[in-house]
Amino acid sequence: MHFRATLFFLILFFFFTGPGARGQLLNDPAAIKTIQGALDKIYNYEFAEAEKIINQVEGKYPGHPVIHILDSFILFWRYLPIKDNPVKAKEYVQKLNACLSAVEKRFGKDSRDPEAVFYVMVARGYLAMMYNYKGEMLNAAGEGKKAYNAFLEGLKLISKNPEFYFTSGMYNYYVVIYPEIHPIVKPLMVFFKKGDKALGMKQVETGTRLGTITKAESCFYLSHLYLKYEDRPEKAVVYMQRLVDQYPQNPIYLMKYIESLVLAGKYDEAESLMPPLKRLQTGFFPASWHTFQAIILEKRDKNDTAAQREYLAALRLPHDDQYTEEYTPMAYAGLARIAKREGNQSKAKDYYKKCLDRAEYTSLIKEARSGR
């Protein structure tokens, strides 16, 4: 999901700043405002309204590759997780291929025009995400490699447009962390420009302040970095609260906001926000709120019996490797802590092993390793 979002917003940046936009969108505040309005509608799950706005953009810029990408973005959010919907996943891939066809029609086959290269990179990047969702990491990395030069150009544009703080920051951080988490891609990474995790964090944070189009994405992914890798949930709370306040109908933002509150030890506030999340009875959402409720019962209420029941319930429910991947190891860690308090060290070690087999959050990895 991380690189997909980065690529999507690169589309918009190039649409605003690329060679083909000069004299058009760059000097068309109304068009920029229109696309921002479409994004706001998508984030807030108002898809019908977003489609109306995108149709306005298409009417003004017919045949432009960005229209197909915007359409794919709606599909991605509306049918989340799209990989589990074969019909819509096929339509999603068709939109991306339509983008590639539009690029060829507009610029010619194998054009080296910067804008043409850019949109080819974007479409292939989205296709790479489908490989990623299926766990085909080598194929995903191979597609991503084809998009590499566009990322390098984005790094050069950071001084010209503050929107590139987000994309540059994400590149600098993930080009380091991704091969650490997925060693299978390390041989491919030797050809990539080196990153800098600390610089990447600073750049994404700058994006939350200076970005316009990228403000929401900067907030979301900065909070993700704080939760997953930096073990600073109190910092994640700040940025997720901004998103929930602006996009109250977005269930992903609500879920991650509650997660950040729980991990920051703000149990009362987290519990007060749970009712709308608990109303989501399908997909991967029930596993999330059962996990959050279990942590609250365990750590705030000191009720191991009730907490154990919730952890086990969470493990029986569907999970998604993209959105709720860490709730499974969270549940195993909770069960391990309970087993230790019961004096069952063997059972605790077994749960911690299961936690470690799945965990990617540094905090969980540290706990599981020390508890084995």
Disulfide bonds with the S-S distance in Angstrom:
none
